[in-house]
Amino acid sequence: MAINPNVNIAQAAQLYNQAQQTGVTPNAIPTQDIQSNNPGPFSNLVTGYLDQAAQLGQTSEQLAIQGIQGQANLTDVVTAVSEAEVTLQTVVAVRDKVVEAYREILRMPM
């Protein structure tokens, strides 16, 4: 049984559009999880970088969809997806370091 990549890409794009129309965004942070109790400069810095990372991911997705539809240059699509991948890897690495630091603090004697 041969897999037709054009059909799979079209189905993926259709499902993505349906998810966007229904408001299902798996990467969204629930509003109750966001704290706004007098954020300091560090939290502003982190929030700014996370917003930039999210914007880069959205731009990459939009450009990938345009590429699937034949409306974007393949080089631009590959570059945008690569940038989004590097950004995601950076965010995950920073998250891992923060979790590791938190665990170290929990292990400290009082």
DSSP file (Angstrom, degrees, kcal/mol; ACC not computed):
  #  RESIDUE AA STRUCTURE BP1 BP2  ACC     N-H-->O    O-->H-N    N-H-->O    O-->H-N    TCO  KAPPA ALPHA  PHI   PSI    X-CA   Y-CA   Z-CA
    1    1 A M              0   0    0      0, 0.0     2,-0.2     0, 0.0     0, 0.0   0.000 360.0 360.0 360.0 115.8    0.0    0.0    0.0
    2    2 A A        -     0   0    0      1,-0.0     2,-0.5     2,-0.0     0, 0.0  -0.583 360.0-135.3 -84.4 142.7    1.6    3.2   -1.2
    3    3 A I        -     0   0    0     -2,-0.2     3,-0.1     4,-0.0    -1,-0.0  -0.859  10.3-144.9 -98.4 126.6    1.3    6.4    0.8
    4    4 A N     >  -     0   0    0     -2,-0.5     4,-1.8     1,-0.2     3,-0.5  -0.819   7.0-162.0 -91.4 108.5    0.5    9.5   -1.2
    5    5 A P  H  > S+     0   0    0      0, 0.0     4,-2.5     0, 0.0     5,-0.2   0.818  87.4  59.5 -64.1 -29.4    2.4   12.4    0.5
    6    6 A N  H  > S+     0   0    0      2,-0.2     4,-2.2     1,-0.2     5,-0.1   0.899 106.6  46.6 -66.1 -38.4    0.2   15.0   -1.2
    7    7 A V  H  > S+     0   0    0     -3,-0.5     4,-2.7     2,-0.2    -1,-0.2   0.919 112.8  49.6 -67.9 -43.4   -2.9   13.6    0.4
    8    8 A N  H  X S+     0   0    0     -4,-1.8     4,-2.4     2,-0.2    -2,-0.2   0.898 112.2  47.8 -63.2 -40.6   -1.3   13.4    3.8
    9    9 A I  H  X S+     0   0    0     -4,-2.5     4,-2.5     2,-0.2    -1,-0.2   0.915 112.7  48.7 -65.8 -43.1   -0.1   17.0    3.6
   10   10 A A  H  X S+     0   0    0     -4,-2.2     4,-2.3    -5,-0.2    -2,-0.2   0.909 112.5  48.4 -64.1 -41.2   -3.5   18.2    2.5
   11   11 A Q  H  X S+     0   0    0     -4,-2.7     4,-2.7     2,-0.2    -2,-0.2   0.906 111.2  50.5 -65.2 -40.9   -5.2   16.2    5.3
   12   12 A A  H  X S+     0   0    0     -4,-2.4     4,-2.4     2,-0.2    -2,-0.2   0.917 111.4  47.9 -63.2 -43.2   -2.7   17.7    7.8
   13   13 A A  H  X S+     0   0    0     -4,-2.5     4,-2.4     2,-0.2    -1,-0.2   0.903 112.1  50.0 -64.4 -40.1   -3.4   21.2    6.6
   14   14 A Q  H  X S+     0   0    0     -4,-2.3     4,-2.3     2,-0.2    -2,-0.2   0.926 112.3  46.6 -64.4 -44.8   -7.1   20.6    6.7
   15   15 A L  H  X S+     0   0    0     -4,-2.7     4,-2.3     2,-0.2    -2,-0.2   0.882 111.2  52.5 -64.8 -37.9   -7.0   19.3   10.3
   16   16 A Y  H  X S+     0   0    0     -4,-2.4     4,-2.3    -5,-0.2    -2,-0.2   0.933 109.8  48.3 -63.0 -45.3   -4.7   22.1   11.4
   17   17 A N  H  X S+     0   0    0     -4,-2.4     4,-2.2     1,-0.2    -2,-0.2   0.896 110.7  51.4 -62.6 -40.1   -7.2   24.7   10.0
   18   18 A Q  H  X S+     0   0    0     -4,-2.3     4,-2.0     1,-0.2     6,-0.2   0.908 109.6  50.0 -62.5 -41.6  -10.1   22.9   11.8
   19   19 A A  H  X>S+     0   0    0     -4,-2.3     5,-1.8     1,-0.2     4,-0.7   0.898 111.0  49.1 -64.6 -39.8   -8.1   23.0   15.0
   20   20 A Q  H  <5S+     0   0    0     -4,-2.3     3,-0.5     1,-0.2    -1,-0.2   0.887 111.2  49.7 -66.4 -38.5   -7.5   26.7   14.6
   21   21 A Q  H  <5S+     0   0    0     -4,-2.2    -2,-0.2     1,-0.2    -1,-0.2   0.846 111.0  48.7 -69.7 -34.0  -11.1   27.4   13.8
   22   22 A T  H  <5S-     0   0    0     -4,-2.0    -1,-0.2    -5,-0.2    -2,-0.2   0.562 113.8-116.9 -83.6  -7.1  -12.4   25.5   16.9
   23   23 A G  T  <5 +     0   0    0     -4,-0.7     2,-0.8    -3,-0.5    -3,-0.2   0.611  62.7 148.5  84.1  11.7   -9.9   27.3   19.1
   24   24 A V      < +     0   0    0     -5,-1.8    -1,-0.3    -6,-0.2    -2,-0.1  -0.723  12.6 165.2 -82.9 110.7   -8.0   24.2   20.1
   25   25 A T    >   -     0   0    0     -2,-0.8     3,-1.7    -3,-0.1    -5,-0.0  -0.896  19.9-167.5-127.9 101.6   -4.4   25.2   20.7
   26   26 A P  T 3  S+     0   0    0      0, 0.0    -1,-0.1     0, 0.0    -2,-0.0   0.713  86.0  53.2 -65.0 -21.1   -2.4   22.5   22.5
   27   27 A N  T 3  S+     0   0    0      2,-0.1     2,-0.2     0, 0.0    -2,-0.0   0.408  82.0 115.1 -94.4   2.8    0.5   24.8   23.3
   28   28 A A    <   -     0   0    0     -3,-1.7    -3,-0.0     1,-0.1     3,-0.0  -0.484  65.6-129.2 -75.7 142.4   -1.5   27.6   24.9
   29   29 A I        -     0   0    0     -2,-0.2     5,-0.1     1,-0.0    -2,-0.1  -0.801  29.7-113.9 -89.2 125.2   -1.0   28.2   28.6
   30   30 A P    >   -     0   0    0      0, 0.0     3,-1.6     0, 0.0     4,-0.4  -0.294  20.9-124.0 -59.3 143.9   -4.3   28.3   30.5
   31   31 A T  G >  S+     0   0    0      1,-0.3     3,-1.0     2,-0.2    -2,-0.0   0.797 108.7  61.3 -63.7 -28.8   -5.1   31.7   31.9
   32   32 A Q  G 3  S+     0   0    0      1,-0.2    -1,-0.3     3,-0.0    -3,-0.0   0.710  99.1  58.2 -71.2 -17.1   -5.3   30.4   35.5
   33   33 A D  G <  S+     0   0    0     -3,-1.6     2,-0.6     2,-0.1    -1,-0.2   0.570  86.2  91.6 -86.5  -9.2   -1.7   29.3   35.3
   34   34 A I    <   -     0   0    0     -3,-1.0     2,-0.4    -4,-0.4    -3,-0.0  -0.766  64.1-157.6 -91.2 123.8   -0.4   32.8   34.5
   35   35 A Q        +     0   0    0     -2,-0.6    -2,-0.1     1,-0.1    -3,-0.0  -0.837  17.8 178.5-103.5 137.7    0.5   34.8   37.6
   36   36 A S        +     0   0    0     -2,-0.4     2,-1.6     2,-0.1    -1,-0.1  -0.150  27.7 141.5-127.4  38.9    0.6   38.6   37.6
   37   37 A N  S    S-     0   0    0      1,-0.2    -2,-0.1     0, 0.0     0, 0.0  -0.622  89.6 -53.7 -85.5  83.7    1.5   39.3   41.2
   38   38 A N  S    S-     0   0    0     -2,-1.6    -1,-0.2     1,-0.1    -2,-0.1   0.950  72.9-145.7  50.6  66.3    3.9   42.2   40.7
   39   39 A P        -     0   0    0      0, 0.0    -1,-0.1     0, 0.0    -3,-0.0  -0.342  11.3-140.7 -65.1 140.7    6.3   40.6   38.2
   40   40 A G     >  -     0   0    0      1,-0.0     4,-2.0    -2,-0.0     5,-0.2  -0.238  32.5 -86.0 -91.8-176.9    9.9   41.7   38.5
   41   41 A P  H  > S+     0   0    0      0, 0.0     4,-2.2     0, 0.0     5,-0.1   0.861 125.7  53.6 -60.3 -37.1   12.5   42.4   35.9
   42   42 A F  H  > S+     0   0    0      1,-0.2     4,-2.6     2,-0.2     5,-0.2   0.929 109.2  47.1 -65.6 -43.7   13.5   38.8   35.6
   43   43 A S  H  > S+     0   0    0      1,-0.2     4,-2.8     2,-0.2    -1,-0.2   0.867 110.8  53.1 -66.6 -33.9   10.0   37.6   35.0
   44   44 A N  H  X S+     0   0    0     -4,-2.0     4,-2.3     2,-0.2    -1,-0.2   0.905 109.7  49.0 -63.7 -40.6    9.6   40.3   32.4
   45   45 A L  H  X S+     0   0    0     -4,-2.2     4,-2.1     2,-0.2    -2,-0.2   0.933 113.9  44.6 -63.8 -47.2   12.7   39.1   30.7
   46   46 A V  H  X S+     0   0    0     -4,-2.6     4,-2.5     1,-0.2     5,-0.2   0.926 113.4  50.5 -64.5 -44.6   11.6   35.5   30.7
   47   47 A T  H  X S+     0   0    0     -4,-2.8     4,-2.4     1,-0.2    -1,-0.2   0.899 109.3  52.1 -60.8 -40.9    8.1   36.4   29.5
   48   48 A G  H  X S+     0   0    0     -4,-2.3     4,-2.1     1,-0.2    -1,-0.2   0.915 111.0  46.3 -61.7 -44.1    9.5   38.5   26.7
   49   49 A Y  H  X S+     0   0    0     -4,-2.1     4,-2.3     2,-0.2    -2,-0.2   0.887 112.2  50.4 -68.0 -38.1   11.6   35.6   25.5
   50   50 A L  H  X S+     0   0    0     -4,-2.5     4,-2.5     2,-0.2    -2,-0.2   0.891 110.0  50.7 -66.1 -38.5    8.8   33.2   25.7
   51   51 A D  H  X S+     0   0    0     -4,-2.4     4,-2.5    -5,-0.2    -2,-0.2   0.909 110.6  49.3 -63.9 -41.3    6.5   35.5   23.7
   52   52 A Q  H  X S+     0   0    0     -4,-2.1     4,-2.4     2,-0.2    -2,-0.2   0.906 111.1  49.7 -63.8 -41.3    9.2   35.8   21.1
   53   53 A A  H  X S+     0   0    0     -4,-2.3     4,-2.1     2,-0.2    -2,-0.2   0.913 111.6  48.2 -64.3 -42.5    9.6   32.1   20.9
   54   54 A A  H  X S+     0   0    0     -4,-2.5     4,-2.3     2,-0.2    -2,-0.2   0.907 111.8  49.8 -64.4 -41.4    5.8   31.6   20.5
   55   55 A Q  H  X S+     0   0    0     -4,-2.5     4,-2.5     1,-0.2    -2,-0.2   0.899 109.7  51.2 -64.3 -40.4    5.7   34.3   17.8
   56   56 A L  H  X S+     0   0    0     -4,-2.4     4,-2.2     1,-0.2    -1,-0.2   0.896 110.0  50.1 -63.1 -40.1    8.5   32.6   15.9
   57   57 A G  H  X S+     0   0    0     -4,-2.1     4,-2.2     2,-0.2    -2,-0.2   0.900 111.2  48.3 -64.2 -41.5    6.7   29.3   16.1
   58   58 A Q  H  X S+     0   0    0     -4,-2.3     4,-2.4     2,-0.2    -2,-0.2   0.907 111.5  49.7 -65.9 -41.7    3.4   30.8   14.8
   59   59 A T  H  X S+     0   0    0     -4,-2.5     4,-2.4     1,-0.2    -2,-0.2   0.906 110.5  50.9 -62.5 -41.6    5.3   32.5   12.0
   60   60 A S  H  X S+     0   0    0     -4,-2.2     4,-2.4     2,-0.2    -2,-0.2   0.912 110.2  49.3 -62.1 -43.4    7.0   29.2   11.1
   61   61 A E  H  X S+     0   0    0     -4,-2.2     4,-2.3     2,-0.2    -2,-0.2   0.916 111.5  48.7 -62.7 -43.5    3.6   27.4   11.1
   62   62 A Q  H  X S+     0   0    0     -4,-2.4     4,-2.2     1,-0.2    -2,-0.2   0.909 112.7  47.7 -63.7 -41.9    2.1   30.0    8.8
   63   63 A L  H  X S+     0   0    0     -4,-2.4     4,-2.1     2,-0.2    -1,-0.2   0.873 110.0  53.1 -68.1 -36.3    5.0   29.9    6.4
   64   64 A A  H  X S+     0   0    0     -4,-2.4     4,-2.2     2,-0.2    -2,-0.2   0.901 109.0  49.3 -64.5 -40.4    4.9   26.1    6.4
   65   65 A I  H  X S+     0   0    0     -4,-2.3     4,-2.0     2,-0.2    -2,-0.2   0.911 110.5  50.2 -64.6 -41.7    1.2   26.2    5.5
   66   66 A Q  H  <>S+     0   0    0     -4,-2.2     5,-3.4     1,-0.2     6,-0.7   0.880 109.7  51.8 -63.1 -36.5    1.9   28.7    2.7
   67   67 A G  H ><5S+     0   0    0     -4,-2.1     3,-1.0     4,-0.2    -2,-0.2   0.888 107.5  51.6 -65.8 -39.6    4.7   26.4    1.5
   68   68 A I  H 3<5S+     0   0    0     -4,-2.2    -1,-0.2     1,-0.3    -2,-0.2   0.882 110.4  49.2 -62.9 -37.7    2.2   23.4    1.4
   69   69 A Q  T 3<5S-     0   0    0     -4,-2.0    -1,-0.3    -5,-0.2    -2,-0.2   0.481 118.6-113.8 -81.1  -2.3   -0.1   25.5   -0.7
   70   70 A G  T < 5S+     0   0    0     -3,-1.0    -3,-0.2    -4,-0.3    -2,-0.1   0.711  87.4 113.4  78.9  21.1    2.7   26.5   -3.0
   71   71 A Q      < +     0   0    0     -5,-3.4     2,-0.3    -6,-0.2    -4,-0.2   0.393  65.2  57.9-104.8   1.7    2.6   30.2   -2.0
   72   72 A A  S    S-     0   0    0     -6,-0.7     2,-0.3    -5,-0.1    -2,-0.1  -0.929  87.9 -99.7-133.4 156.2    6.0   30.4   -0.3
   73   73 A N     >  -     0   0    0     -2,-0.3     4,-2.0     1,-0.1     3,-0.2  -0.542  28.3-133.9 -72.3 134.5    9.6   29.8   -1.3
   74   74 A L  H  > S+     0   0    0     -2,-0.3     4,-2.6     1,-0.2     5,-0.2   0.857 105.3  56.0 -60.4 -37.3   10.9   26.4   -0.1
   75   75 A T  H  > S+     0   0    0      1,-0.2     4,-2.3     2,-0.2    -1,-0.2   0.902 107.4  48.9 -63.1 -41.2   14.1   27.9    1.3
   76   76 A D  H  > S+     0   0    0     -3,-0.2     4,-2.5     2,-0.2    -1,-0.2   0.889 111.3  50.2 -65.1 -39.1   12.1   30.4    3.4
   77   77 A V  H  X S+     0   0    0     -4,-2.0     4,-2.6     2,-0.2     5,-0.2   0.943 112.1  46.3 -64.2 -47.9   10.0   27.5    4.8
   78   78 A V  H  X S+     0   0    0     -4,-2.6     4,-2.3     1,-0.2    -2,-0.2   0.900 113.5  49.6 -63.1 -41.1   13.0   25.4    5.7
   79   79 A T  H  X S+     0   0    0     -4,-2.3     4,-2.4    -5,-0.2    -1,-0.2   0.927 112.1  47.3 -63.5 -45.2   14.7   28.4    7.3
   80   80 A A  H  X S+     0   0    0     -4,-2.5     4,-2.2     1,-0.2    -2,-0.2   0.907 113.2  47.8 -63.9 -42.3   11.6   29.3    9.4
   81   81 A V  H  X S+     0   0    0     -4,-2.6     4,-2.2     2,-0.2    -1,-0.2   0.896 111.9  50.4 -66.8 -39.1   11.1   25.7   10.5
   82   82 A S  H  X S+     0   0    0     -4,-2.3     4,-2.4    -5,-0.2    -2,-0.2   0.909 110.4  49.5 -64.5 -42.0   14.8   25.3   11.4
   83   83 A E  H  X S+     0   0    0     -4,-2.4     4,-2.4     1,-0.2    -2,-0.2   0.909 111.4  49.2 -62.8 -41.7   14.7   28.6   13.4
   84   84 A A  H  X S+     0   0    0     -4,-2.2     4,-2.5     2,-0.2    -1,-0.2   0.892 110.6  50.9 -64.4 -38.7   11.6   27.4   15.2
   85   85 A E  H  X S+     0   0    0     -4,-2.2     4,-2.4     2,-0.2    -2,-0.2   0.920 111.3  46.8 -65.2 -44.1   13.2   24.0   16.0
   86   86 A V  H  X S+     0   0    0     -4,-2.4     4,-2.1     2,-0.2    -2,-0.2   0.896 112.6  50.8 -64.6 -40.0   16.3   25.7   17.4
   87   87 A T  H  X S+     0   0    0     -4,-2.4     4,-2.5     2,-0.2    -2,-0.2   0.918 110.5  48.7 -63.8 -43.4   14.2   28.0   19.5
   88   88 A L  H  X S+     0   0    0     -4,-2.5     4,-2.5     1,-0.2    -2,-0.2   0.912 110.4  51.0 -63.0 -42.6   12.2   25.1   20.9
   89   89 A Q  H  X S+     0   0    0     -4,-2.4     4,-2.2     1,-0.2    -1,-0.2   0.884 111.0  49.4 -62.0 -37.9   15.3   23.2   21.7
   90   90 A T  H  X S+     0   0    0     -4,-2.1     4,-2.5     2,-0.2    -2,-0.2   0.923 110.7  49.1 -66.6 -44.7   16.6   26.3   23.6
   91   91 A V  H  X S+     0   0    0     -4,-2.5     4,-2.5     1,-0.2    -2,-0.2   0.910 112.3  48.6 -61.8 -42.3   13.4   26.7   25.5
   92   92 A V  H  X S+     0   0    0     -4,-2.5     4,-2.5     2,-0.2    -1,-0.2   0.903 111.0  50.4 -65.2 -40.9   13.4   23.1   26.5
   93   93 A A  H  X S+     0   0    0     -4,-2.2     4,-2.0     2,-0.2    -2,-0.2   0.913 112.1  46.9 -64.2 -42.4   17.1   23.3   27.6
   94   94 A V  H  X S+     0   0    0     -4,-2.5     4,-2.4     2,-0.2    -2,-0.2   0.920 111.6  51.5 -65.2 -43.1   16.4   26.4   29.7
   95   95 A R  H  X S+     0   0    0     -4,-2.5     4,-2.5     1,-0.2    -2,-0.2   0.920 108.8  51.1 -58.5 -44.2   13.3   24.7   31.2
   96   96 A D  H  X S+     0   0    0     -4,-2.5     4,-2.4     1,-0.2    -1,-0.2   0.892 110.2  49.2 -61.8 -39.9   15.4   21.6   32.1
   97   97 A K  H  X S+     0   0    0     -4,-2.0     4,-2.5     2,-0.2    -1,-0.2   0.887 110.7  50.2 -67.3 -38.4   18.0   23.8   33.8
   98   98 A V  H  X S+     0   0    0     -4,-2.4     4,-2.4     2,-0.2    -2,-0.2   0.920 112.0  47.3 -65.5 -43.4   15.3   25.7   35.8
   99   99 A V  H  X S+     0   0    0     -4,-2.5     4,-2.4     2,-0.2    -2,-0.2   0.909 112.0  50.8 -63.6 -41.6   13.8   22.4   37.0
  100  100 A E  H  X S+     0   0    0     -4,-2.4     4,-1.9    -5,-0.2    -2,-0.2   0.910 111.1  48.0 -62.7 -42.2   17.2   21.1   37.9
  101  101 A A  H  X S+     0   0    0     -4,-2.5     4,-2.2     2,-0.2    -2,-0.2   0.901 110.4  52.1 -65.0 -40.6   18.0   24.2   39.9
  102  102 A Y  H  X S+     0   0    0     -4,-2.4     4,-2.1     1,-0.2    -2,-0.2   0.911 109.1  49.8 -61.5 -42.8   14.6   24.0   41.7
  103  103 A R  H  X S+     0   0    0     -4,-2.4     4,-1.5     1,-0.2    -1,-0.2   0.879 108.7  52.8 -64.7 -37.0   15.3   20.3   42.6
  104  104 A E  H  X S+     0   0    0     -4,-1.9     4,-0.7     1,-0.2    -1,-0.2   0.900 108.1  50.8 -64.2 -39.8   18.7   21.4   44.0
  105  105 A I  H >< S+     0   0    0     -4,-2.2     3,-0.9     1,-0.2    -2,-0.2   0.901 108.0  52.6 -64.2 -40.0   17.1   24.0   46.1
  106  106 A L  H 3< S+     0   0    0     -4,-2.1    -1,-0.2     1,-0.2    -2,-0.2   0.823 106.7  53.9 -64.6 -30.3   14.6   21.4   47.5
  107  107 A R  H 3< S+     0   0    0     -4,-1.5    -1,-0.2    -5,-0.1    -2,-0.2   0.634  85.0 107.2 -79.0 -13.7   17.5   19.1   48.4
  108  108 A M  S << S-     0   0    0     -3,-0.9     2,-0.1    -4,-0.7    -3,-0.0  -0.402  76.0-116.7 -68.2 138.8   19.2   21.9   50.4
  109  109 A P              0   0    0      0, 0.0    -1,-0.1     0, 0.0    -2,-0.1  -0.454 360.0 360.0 -72.7 149.3   19.1   21.4   54.2
  110  110 A M              0   0    0     -2,-0.1    -2,-0.1     0, 0.0     0, 0.0   0.441 360.0 360.0 -94.5 360.0   17.2   24.1   56.2
